[in-house]
Amino acid sequence: MIAILSLAKCNFSAACLPADPGCSAVSLPLFLSGRITLAAQRIPKFAYAVNTGSSTISIYTVNPTTGLLSSAGSSATASGPLGIAVDATGKFVYVANQSANLLSFYTIQSTTGAISAVGTIPAGTGPNSIAVDPATKFAYATNQSSNDVSTYTLNGSTGVLTLSGTIAAGSTPWSIAVDPLGRFAYVPNITSNNVSMYTINAVTGVLSANGSVAAGSTPVTVAVDPSGRFAYTANQGSNDVTMYAINQGTGALTSLGNISAGTGPRAIIVDPSGKFVYAANQSSNDITIYQMNTVTGLLSIFATTPGLSSPMGLSVEPSGNFLYVANNTANNLAMFMIDKVTGTLTLIGTVPAGTNPGAISVASY
């Protein structure tokens, strides 16, 4: 267990549906990039949110004691940024730009959190999410219009990505999650209503197809728990969450059933303790709080937190004390304190973002 905690992180990212604010006929903007940091003793320092409507990245400093975010400026990016991920070392930021069909990468200034552009690299058609593996060796981007996943090697010194391959996904892949040990990857497909499963080559990072498993209707995002034994999809069309057990040898998912959510669940994330799961419901403007059975992986609904504005992105910082939510139509991020016993959320404030914020990622050290 200690070895797992010293290494693992999960990065999640996804995009918006055609009717969402900030979307155009060809760009299906935004939504989520949540990320769970599992490394022991890590402290959150900066946070980043992509804003699809203004094609910018909002930059924040994080107060690790209070959880409050403070605006630290913004940076322009390519057209239609949908997904964002910070690598495990906290040195680099990666953005999936759906309208431009490319990925952008940046270095992080360790004192201020400011980012400097390093370069771009082509992706498939309509890249809408990006994930970095726990060892900061590989990156993966889902391409919603070409129905595939692009694989990249990551230079740990410069942050530069190099394309190493492409593999087919289902119909309209929407996000990607890598398990905490970097062994498996999962991609929900919103048109084929299933999850594509892959094994990861530990040396090359290349993905190998491992079949698919049914989900609910319009599965938008997937999250893997910190133990790597369970996974969950937010199914926007059927207003529920599908629960899965992960085969530790093969990475195959076995459905444990569905549980109801609010209306239009778009983002889902597991807290670092592996006790709570949160689903952001875009249409009912709230968050469903689940308590998780750590033995079986089954969820039970504990509470609902109302008062949001088209929530489309979630991120939990490493200690599991604070949750951040992107309010897409209010153009801000909401900040919540997490009760470590029950998982209950308490609003501690909001902070401005750009236009139509969605994906959020936290840099910790």
KOLLODO-32593 format. One record per residue (C-alpha): residue number from 1; residue in three letters; x, y, z. Coordinates in steps of 0.05 Angstrom, whole numbers, plus 5000, padded with zeros to 4 digits. Layout:
N
<k=NUM; r=ALA; X=X; Y=Y; Z=Z>
...
end
This chain:
365
<k=1; r=MET; X=5000; Y=5000; Z=5000>
<k=2; r=ILE; X=5056; Y=5048; Z=5015>
<k=3; r=ALA; X=5087; Y=5036; Z=4947>
<k=4; r=ILE; X=5021; Y=5053; Z=4914>
<k=5; r=LEU; X=5014; Y=5117; Z=4953>
<k=6; r=SER; X=5084; Y=5141; Z=4937>
<k=7; r=LEU; X=5071; Y=5137; Z=4863>
<k=8; r=ALA; X=5001; Y=5140; Z=4836>
<k=9; r=LYS; X=4958; Y=5194; Z=4807>
<k=10; r=CYS; X=4898; Y=5193; Z=4761>
<k=11; r=ASN; X=4882; Y=5247; Z=4710>
<k=12; r=PHE; X=4814; Y=5252; Z=4678>
<k=13; r=SER; X=4789; Y=5296; Z=4624>
<k=14; r=ALA; X=4728; Y=5303; Z=4580>
<k=15; r=ALA; X=4688; Y=5350; Z=4536>
<k=16; r=CYS; X=4620; Y=5381; Z=4526>
<k=17; r=LEU; X=4560; Y=5360; Z=4487>
<k=18; r=PRO; X=4536; Y=5398; Z=4425>
<k=19; r=ALA; X=4482; Y=5437; Z=4463>
<k=20; r=ASP; X=4529; Y=5460; Z=4518>
<k=21; r=PRO; X=4548; Y=5534; Z=4525>
<k=22; r=GLY; X=4612; Y=5548; Z=4486>
<k=23; r=CYS; X=4602; Y=5491; Z=4436>
<k=24; r=SER; X=4598; Y=5500; Z=4361>
<k=25; r=ALA; X=4574; Y=5454; Z=4306>
<k=26; r=VAL; X=4643; Y=5424; Z=4299>
<k=27; r=SER; X=4672; Y=5433; Z=4367>
<k=28; r=LEU; X=4640; Y=5394; Z=4424>
<k=29; r=PRO; X=4669; Y=5431; Z=4482>
<k=30; r=LEU; X=4683; Y=5418; Z=4550>
<k=31; r=PHE; X=4679; Y=5389; Z=4614>
<k=32; r=LEU; X=4722; Y=5354; Z=4660>
<k=33; r=SER; X=4790; Y=5342; Z=4679>
<k=34; r=GLY; X=4790; Y=5319; Z=4748>
<k=35; r=ARG; X=4850; Y=5290; Z=4781>
<k=36; r=ILE; X=4863; Y=5250; Z=4843>
<k=37; r=THR; X=4932; Y=5254; Z=4873>
<k=38; r=LEU; X=4949; Y=5194; Z=4915>
<k=39; r=ALA; X=5021; Y=5210; Z=4934>
<k=40; r=ALA; X=5031; Y=5213; Z=5009>
<k=41; r=GLN; X=5050; Y=5280; Z=5040>
<k=42; r=ARG; X=5039; Y=5319; Z=4975>
<k=43; r=ILE; X=5014; Y=5390; Z=4982>
<k=44; r=PRO; X=4971; Y=5426; Z=4930>
<k=45; r=LYS; X=5003; Y=5490; Z=4904>
<k=46; r=PHE; X=4970; Y=5510; Z=4838>
<k=47; r=ALA; X=4906; Y=5496; Z=4800>
<k=48; r=TYR; X=4889; Y=5504; Z=4726>
<k=49; r=ALA; X=4822; Y=5506; Z=4690>
<k=50; r=VAL; X=4809; Y=5508; Z=4615>
<k=51; r=ASN; X=4757; Y=5556; Z=4589>
<k=52; r=THR; X=4727; Y=5534; Z=4524>
<k=53; r=GLY; X=4689; Y=5597; Z=4508>
<k=54; r=SER; X=4750; Y=5643; Z=4516>
<k=55; r=SER; X=4804; Y=5593; Z=4494>
<k=56; r=THR; X=4844; Y=5607; Z=4557>
<k=57; r=ILE; X=4874; Y=5572; Z=4617>
<k=58; r=SER; X=4858; Y=5603; Z=4685>
<k=59; r=ILE; X=4914; Y=5598; Z=4735>
<k=60; r=TYR; X=4905; Y=5596; Z=4811>
<k=61; r=THR; X=4947; Y=5589; Z=4873>
<k=62; r=VAL; X=4921; Y=5541; Z=4926>
<k=63; r=ASN; X=4921; Y=5554; Z=5000>
<k=64; r=PRO; X=4933; Y=5484; Z=5027>
<k=65; r=THR; X=4905; Y=5501; Z=5095>
<k=66; r=THR; X=4840; Y=5534; Z=5076>
<k=67; r=GLY; X=4832; Y=5505; Z=5006>
<k=68; r=LEU; X=4818; Y=5573; Z=4977>
<k=69; r=LEU; X=4839; Y=5588; Z=4906>
<k=70; r=SER; X=4868; Y=5656; Z=4887>
<k=71; r=SER; X=4869; Y=5680; Z=4815>
<k=72; r=ALA; X=4940; Y=5685; Z=4787>
<k=73; r=GLY; X=4924; Y=5706; Z=4716>
<k=74; r=SER; X=4909; Y=5667; Z=4653>
<k=75; r=SER; X=4943; Y=5643; Z=4590>
<k=76; r=ALA; X=4918; Y=5637; Z=4519>
<k=77; r=THR; X=4915; Y=5569; Z=4487>
<k=78; r=ALA; X=4892; Y=5540; Z=4421>
<k=79; r=SER; X=4819; Y=5540; Z=4399>
<k=80; r=GLY; X=4769; Y=5499; Z=4438>
<k=81; r=PRO; X=4807; Y=5475; Z=4499>
<k=82; r=LEU; X=4769; Y=5417; Z=4530>
<k=83; r=GLY; X=4815; Y=5374; Z=4573>
<k=84; r=ILE; X=4873; Y=5390; Z=4618>
<k=85; r=ALA; X=4923; Y=5349; Z=4658>
<k=86; r=VAL; X=4982; Y=5365; Z=4703>
<k=87; r=ASP; X=5037; Y=5312; Z=4705>
<k=88; r=ALA; X=5055; Y=5275; Z=4769>
<k=89; r=THR; X=5117; Y=5318; Z=4782>
<k=90; r=GLY; X=5078; Y=5383; Z=4777>
<k=91; r=LYS; X=5125; Y=5409; Z=4723>
<k=92; r=PHE; X=5081; Y=5407; Z=4661>
<k=93; r=VAL; X=5010; Y=5424; Z=4638>
<k=94; r=TYR; X=4977; Y=5390; Z=4579>
<k=95; r=VAL; X=4915; Y=5415; Z=4543>
<k=96; r=ALA; X=4870; Y=5380; Z=4491>
<k=97; r=ASN; X=4845; Y=5432; Z=4441>
<k=98; r=GLN; X=4785; Y=5402; Z=4405>
<k=99; r=SER; X=4774; Y=5455; Z=4352>
<k=100; r=ALA; X=4848; Y=5459; Z=4333>
<k=101; r=ASN; X=4859; Y=5383; Z=4332>
<k=102; r=LEU; X=4922; Y=5389; Z=4373>
<k=103; r=LEU; X=4952; Y=5384; Z=4443>
<k=104; r=SER; X=4988; Y=5442; Z=4476>
<k=105; r=PHE; X=5041; Y=5434; Z=4530>
<k=106; r=TYR; X=5070; Y=5482; Z=4580>
<k=107; r=THR; X=5121; Y=5486; Z=4636>
<k=108; r=ILE; X=5100; Y=5509; Z=4705>
<k=109; r=GLN; X=5139; Y=5563; Z=4742>
<k=110; r=SER; X=5149; Y=5531; Z=4810>
<k=111; r=THR; X=5142; Y=5596; Z=4850>
<k=112; r=THR; X=5083; Y=5631; Z=4817>
<k=113; r=GLY; X=5048; Y=5576; Z=4779>
<k=114; r=ALA; X=5053; Y=5616; Z=4714>
<k=115; r=ILE; X=5058; Y=5573; Z=4652>
<k=116; r=SER; X=5103; Y=5580; Z=4591>
<k=117; r=ALA; X=5086; Y=5549; Z=4524>
<k=118; r=VAL; X=5133; Y=5493; Z=4503>
<k=119; r=GLY; X=5098; Y=5471; Z=4439>
<k=120; r=THR; X=5041; Y=5435; Z=4406>
<k=121; r=ILE; X=5031; Y=5367; Z=4373>
<k=122; r=PRO; X=4975; Y=5342; Z=4327>
<k=123; r=ALA; X=4923; Y=5295; Z=4356>
<k=124; r=GLY; X=4866; Y=5259; Z=4321>
<k=125; r=THR; X=4802; Y=5294; Z=4301>
<k=126; r=GLY; X=4768; Y=5329; Z=4359>
<k=127; r=PRO; X=4814; Y=5315; Z=4418>
<k=128; r=ASN; X=4771; Y=5326; Z=4480>
<k=129; r=SER; X=4810; Y=5297; Z=4538>
<k=130; r=ILE; X=4881; Y=5280; Z=4560>
<k=131; r=ALA; X=4912; Y=5238; Z=4615>
<k=132; r=VAL; X=4984; Y=5230; Z=4638>
<k=133; r=ASP; X=5007; Y=5163; Z=4667>
<k=134; r=PRO; X=5029; Y=5161; Z=4741>
<k=135; r=ALA; X=5103; Y=5154; Z=4723>
<k=136; r=THR; X=5102; Y=5215; Z=4677>
<k=137; r=LYS; X=5126; Y=5174; Z=4618>
<k=138; r=PHE; X=5065; Y=5173; Z=4573>
<k=139; r=ALA; X=5004; Y=5214; Z=4555>
<k=140; r=TYR; X=4938; Y=5194; Z=4522>
<k=141; r=ALA; X=4886; Y=5236; Z=4486>
<k=142; r=THR; X=4816; Y=5215; Z=4464>
<k=143; r=ASN; X=4793; Y=5240; Z=4397>
<k=144; r=GLN; X=4717; Y=5244; Z=4394>
<k=145; r=SER; X=4709; Y=5252; Z=4319>
<k=146; r=SER; X=4761; Y=5202; Z=4294>
<k=147; r=ASN; X=4739; Y=5152; Z=4347>
<k=148; r=ASP; X=4808; Y=5135; Z=4372>
<k=149; r=VAL; X=4861; Y=5147; Z=4425>
<k=150; r=SER; X=4929; Y=5179; Z=4411>
<k=151; r=THR; X=4988; Y=5153; Z=4451>
<k=152; r=TYR; X=5050; Y=5196; Z=4465>
<k=153; r=THR; X=5116; Y=5188; Z=4500>
<k=154; r=LEU; X=5133; Y=5244; Z=4549>
<k=155; r=ASN; X=5202; Y=5275; Z=4557>
<k=156; r=GLY; X=5210; Y=5282; Z=4632>
<k=157; r=SER; X=5260; Y=5339; Z=4625>
<k=158; r=THR; X=5226; Y=5383; Z=4574>
<k=159; r=GLY; X=5153; Y=5360; Z=4576>
<k=160; r=VAL; X=5153; Y=5351; Z=4501>
<k=161; r=LEU; X=5106; Y=5297; Z=4474>
<k=162; r=THR; X=5122; Y=5250; Z=4416>
<k=163; r=LEU; X=5067; Y=5211; Z=4381>
<k=164; r=SER; X=5078; Y=5136; Z=4389>
<k=165; r=GLY; X=5013; Y=5108; Z=4362>
<k=166; r=THR; X=4938; Y=5109; Z=4354>
<k=167; r=ILE; X=4886; Y=5057; Z=4373>
<k=168; r=ALA; X=4812; Y=5051; Z=4358>
<k=169; r=ALA; X=4760; Y=5066; Z=4411>
<k=170; r=GLY; X=4685; Y=5060; Z=4410>
<k=171; r=SER; X=4638; Y=5110; Z=4379>
<k=172; r=THR; X=4651; Y=5182; Z=4404>
<k=173; r=PRO; X=4702; Y=5170; Z=4459>
<k=174; r=TRP; X=4693; Y=5224; Z=4512>
<k=175; r=SER; X=4747; Y=5218; Z=4565>
<k=176; r=ILE; X=4802; Y=5173; Z=4591>
<k=177; r=ALA; X=4826; Y=5148; Z=4659>
<k=178; r=VAL; X=4890; Y=5111; Z=4675>
<k=179; r=ASP; X=4892; Y=5065; Z=4736>
<k=180; r=PRO; X=4936; Y=5085; Z=4795>
<k=181; r=LEU; X=4993; Y=5039; Z=4776>
<k=182; r=GLY; X=4992; Y=5056; Z=4702>
<k=183; r=ARG; X=4973; Y=4986; Z=4680>
<k=184; r=PHE; X=4905; Y=4998; Z=4648>
<k=185; r=ALA; X=4866; Y=5053; Z=4613>
<k=186; r=TYR; X=4791; Y=5063; Z=4605>
<k=187; r=VAL; X=4752; Y=5104; Z=4554>
<k=188; r=PRO; X=4676; Y=5116; Z=4558>
<k=189; r=ASN; X=4643; Y=5122; Z=4489>
<k=190; r=ILE; X=4580; Y=5165; Z=4490>
<k=191; r=THR; X=4548; Y=5139; Z=4425>
<k=192; r=SER; X=4563; Y=5065; Z=4432>
<k=193; r=ASN; X=4545; Y=5068; Z=4507>
<k=194; r=ASN; X=4604; Y=5027; Z=4530>
<k=195; r=VAL; X=4674; Y=5032; Z=4559>
<k=196; r=SER; X=4735; Y=5011; Z=4519>
<k=197; r=MET; X=4787; Y=4976; Z=4560>
<k=198; r=TYR; X=4862; Y=4975; Z=4546>
<k=199; r=THR; X=4926; Y=4947; Z=4576>
<k=200; r=ILE; X=4987; Y=4992; Z=4578>
<k=201; r=ASN; X=5057; Y=4969; Z=4557>
<k=202; r=ALA; X=5100; Y=4990; Z=4616>
<k=203; r=VAL; X=5161; Y=5002; Z=4571>
<k=204; r=THR; X=5131; Y=5036; Z=4510>
<k=205; r=GLY; X=5064; Y=5062; Z=4537>
<k=206; r=VAL; X=5029; Y=5031; Z=4477>
<k=207; r=LEU; X=4956; Y=5011; Z=4488>
<k=208; r=SER; X=4929; Y=4943; Z=4471>
<k=209; r=ALA; X=4854; Y=4933; Z=4464>
<k=210; r=ASN; X=4822; Y=4891; Z=4519>
<k=211; r=GLY; X=4750; Y=4891; Z=4495>
<k=212; r=SER; X=4692; Y=4935; Z=4518>
<k=213; r=VAL; X=4638; Y=4932; Z=4571>
<k=214; r=ALA; X=4568; Y=4961; Z=4571>
<k=215; r=ALA; X=4554; Y=5025; Z=4609>
<k=216; r=GLY; X=4491; Y=5067; Z=4619>
<k=217; r=SER; X=4466; Y=5115; Z=4566>
<k=218; r=THR; X=4516; Y=5168; Z=4544>
<k=219; r=PRO; X=4574; Y=5151; Z=4591>
<k=220; r=VAL; X=4614; Y=5216; Z=4593>
<k=221; r=THR; X=4669; Y=5204; Z=4644>
<k=222; r=VAL; X=4702; Y=5148; Z=4682>
<k=223; r=ALA; X=4739; Y=5148; Z=4749>
<k=224; r=VAL; X=4783; Y=5094; Z=4780>
<k=225; r=ASP; X=4788; Y=5089; Z=4856>
<k=226; r=PRO; X=4856; Y=5097; Z=4891>
<k=227; r=SER; X=4863; Y=5022; Z=4903>
<k=228; r=GLY; X=4855; Y=5008; Z=4829>
<k=229; r=ARG; X=4801; Y=4956; Z=4844>
<k=230; r=PHE; X=4738; Y=4994; Z=4823>
<k=231; r=ALA; X=4715; Y=5042; Z=4769>
<k=232; r=TYR; X=4654; Y=5086; Z=4758>
<k=233; r=THR; X=4622; Y=5119; Z=4698>
<k=234; r=ALA; X=4576; Y=5180; Z=4698>
<k=235; r=ASN; X=4520; Y=5165; Z=4649>
<k=236; r=GLN; X=4490; Y=5231; Z=4627>
<k=237; r=GLY; X=4434; Y=5200; Z=4585>
<k=238; r=SER; X=4407; Y=5151; Z=4637>
<k=239; r=ASN; X=4420; Y=5196; Z=4698>
<k=240; r=ASP; X=4459; Y=5144; Z=4736>
<k=241; r=VAL; X=4528; Y=5116; Z=4753>
<k=242; r=THR; X=4553; Y=5048; Z=4732>
<k=243; r=MET; X=4597; Y=5012; Z=4783>
<k=244; r=TYR; X=4651; Y=4963; Z=4761>
<k=245; r=ALA; X=4701; Y=4915; Z=4793>
<k=246; r=ILE; X=4770; Y=4914; Z=4760>
<k=247; r=ASN; X=4805; Y=4847; Z=4748>
<k=248; r=GLN; X=4874; Y=4858; Z=4777>
<k=249; r=GLY; X=4907; Y=4812; Z=4728>
<k=250; r=THR; X=4875; Y=4833; Z=4663>
<k=251; r=GLY; X=4843; Y=4901; Z=4677>
<k=252; r=ALA; X=4776; Y=4877; Z=4652>
<k=253; r=LEU; X=4715; Y=4911; Z=4682>
<k=254; r=THR; X=4656; Y=4872; Z=4710>
<k=255; r=SER; X=4592; Y=4911; Z=4723>
<k=256; r=LEU; X=4567; Y=4915; Z=4794>
<k=257; r=GLY; X=4503; Y=4950; Z=4774>
<k=258; r=ASN; X=4478; Y=5021; Z=4768>
<k=259; r=ILE; X=4458; Y=5073; Z=4820>
<k=260; r=SER; X=4418; Y=5136; Z=4807>
<k=261; r=ALA; X=4449; Y=5206; Z=4802>
<k=262; r=GLY; X=4419; Y=5274; Z=4790>
<k=263; r=THR; X=4398; Y=5299; Z=4722>
<k=264; r=GLY; X=4453; Y=5298; Z=4669>
<k=265; r=PRO; X=4514; Y=5272; Z=4708>
<k=266; r=ARG; X=4576; Y=5297; Z=4672>
<k=267; r=ALA; X=4635; Y=5290; Z=4718>
<k=268; r=ILE; X=4654; Y=5236; Z=4768>
<k=269; r=ILE; X=4712; Y=5231; Z=4816>
<k=270; r=VAL; X=4735; Y=5188; Z=4874>
<k=271; r=ASP; X=4767; Y=5222; Z=4934>
<k=272; r=PRO; X=4839; Y=5203; Z=4952>
<k=273; r=SER; X=4817; Y=5162; Z=5013>
<k=274; r=GLY; X=4773; Y=5119; Z=4968>
<k=275; r=LYS; X=4713; Y=5129; Z=5014>
<k=276; r=PHE; X=4672; Y=5179; Z=4974>
<k=277; r=VAL; X=4650; Y=5189; Z=4902>
<k=278; r=TYR; X=4623; Y=5254; Z=4874>
<k=279; r=ALA; X=4581; Y=5262; Z=4811>
<k=280; r=ALA; X=4569; Y=5332; Z=4782>
<k=281; r=ASN; X=4499; Y=5336; Z=4751>
<k=282; r=GLN; X=4498; Y=5388; Z=4696>
<k=283; r=SER; X=4423; Y=5393; Z=4686>
<k=284; r=SER; X=4400; Y=5391; Z=4759>
<k=285; r=ASN; X=4457; Y=5438; Z=4780>
<k=286; r=ASP; X=4480; Y=5396; Z=4839>
<k=287; r=ILE; X=4529; Y=5343; Z=4863>
<k=288; r=THR; X=4510; Y=5274; Z=4885>
<k=289; r=ILE; X=4552; Y=5249; Z=4943>
<k=290; r=TYR; X=4562; Y=5174; Z=4949>
<k=291; r=GLN; X=4594; Y=5134; Z=5004>
<k=292; r=MET; X=4635; Y=5076; Z=4978>
<k=293; r=ASN; X=4640; Y=5006; Z=5007>
<k=294; r=THR; X=4715; Y=4996; Z=5003>
<k=295; r=VAL; X=4707; Y=4920; Z=5003>
<k=296; r=THR; X=4654; Y=4912; Z=4949>
<k=297; r=GLY; X=4661; Y=4978; Z=4911>
<k=298; r=LEU; X=4586; Y=4989; Z=4916>
<k=299; r=LEU; X=4561; Y=5060; Z=4925>
<k=300; r=SER; X=4505; Y=5087; Z=4968>
<k=301; r=ILE; X=4475; Y=5156; Z=4961>
<k=302; r=PHE; X=4490; Y=5199; Z=5022>
<k=303; r=ALA; X=4470; Y=5269; Z=5003>
<k=304; r=THR; X=4461; Y=5321; Z=4948>
<k=305; r=THR; X=4494; Y=5389; Z=4946>
<k=306; r=PRO; X=4452; Y=5440; Z=4907>
<k=307; r=GLY; X=4464; Y=5511; Z=4883>
<k=308; r=LEU; X=4513; Y=5500; Z=4825>
<k=309; r=SER; X=4510; Y=5527; Z=4754>
<k=310; r=SER; X=4517; Y=5473; Z=4701>
<k=311; r=PRO; X=4575; Y=5438; Z=4738>
<k=312; r=MET; X=4620; Y=5405; Z=4687>
<k=313; r=GLY; X=4687; Y=5392; Z=4720>
<k=314; r=LEU; X=4712; Y=5364; Z=4787>
<k=315; r=SER; X=4779; Y=5361; Z=4821>
<k=316; r=VAL; X=4799; Y=5337; Z=4891>
<k=317; r=GLU; X=4866; Y=5361; Z=4918>
<k=318; r=PRO; X=4915; Y=5310; Z=4947>
<k=319; r=SER; X=4895; Y=5312; Z=5020>
<k=320; r=GLY; X=4822; Y=5300; Z=5003>
<k=321; r=ASN; X=4802; Y=5361; Z=5044>
<k=322; r=PHE; X=4776; Y=5404; Z=4986>
<k=323; r=LEU; X=4736; Y=5395; Z=4923>
<k=324; r=TYR; X=4735; Y=5443; Z=4864>
<k=325; r=VAL; X=4677; Y=5449; Z=4815>
<k=326; r=ALA; X=4674; Y=5485; Z=4748>
<k=327; r=ASN; X=4609; Y=5523; Z=4740>
<k=328; r=ASN; X=4604; Y=5526; Z=4665>
<k=329; r=THR; X=4549; Y=5578; Z=4658>
<k=330; r=ALA; X=4569; Y=5621; Z=4718>
<k=331; r=ASN; X=4641; Y=5626; Z=4693>
<k=332; r=ASN; X=4672; Y=5609; Z=4760>
<k=333; r=LEU; X=4699; Y=5554; Z=4804>
<k=334; r=ALA; X=4664; Y=5534; Z=4868>
<k=335; r=MET; X=4707; Y=5512; Z=4927>
<k=336; r=PHE; X=4682; Y=5461; Z=4978>
<k=337; r=MET; X=4709; Y=5433; Z=5043>
<k=338; r=ILE; X=4701; Y=5357; Z=5049>
<k=339; r=ASP; X=4679; Y=5325; Z=5114>
<k=340; r=LYS; X=4729; Y=5268; Z=5121>
<k=341; r=VAL; X=4679; Y=5225; Z=5160>
<k=342; r=THR; X=4616; Y=5232; Z=5118>
<k=343; r=GLY; X=4639; Y=5263; Z=5052>
<k=344; r=THR; X=4592; Y=5322; Z=5061>
<k=345; r=LEU; X=4610; Y=5385; Z=5023>
<k=346; r=THR; X=4611; Y=5455; Z=5052>
<k=347; r=LEU; X=4617; Y=5514; Z=5005>
<k=348; r=ILE; X=4675; Y=5559; Z=5023>
<k=349; r=GLY; X=4673; Y=5607; Z=4964>
<k=350; r=THR; X=4677; Y=5618; Z=4889>
<k=351; r=VAL; X=4731; Y=5647; Z=4845>
<k=352; r=PRO; X=4724; Y=5676; Z=4775>
<k=353; r=ALA; X=4746; Y=5636; Z=4714>
<k=354; r=GLY; X=4744; Y=5650; Z=4639>
<k=355; r=THR; X=4684; Y=5637; Z=4594>
<k=356; r=ASN; X=4653; Y=5567; Z=4601>
<k=357; r=PRO; X=4704; Y=5533; Z=4648>
<k=358; r=GLY; X=4704; Y=5458; Z=4648>
<k=359; r=ALA; X=4765; Y=5416; Z=4661>
<k=360; r=ILE; X=4806; Y=5427; Z=4724>
<k=361; r=SER; X=4874; Y=5399; Z=4746>
<k=362; r=VAL; X=4915; Y=5411; Z=4809>
<k=363; r=ALA; X=4991; Y=5413; Z=4814>
<k=364; r=SER; X=5019; Y=5386; Z=4879>
<k=365; r=TYR; X=5089; Y=5376; Z=4907>
end
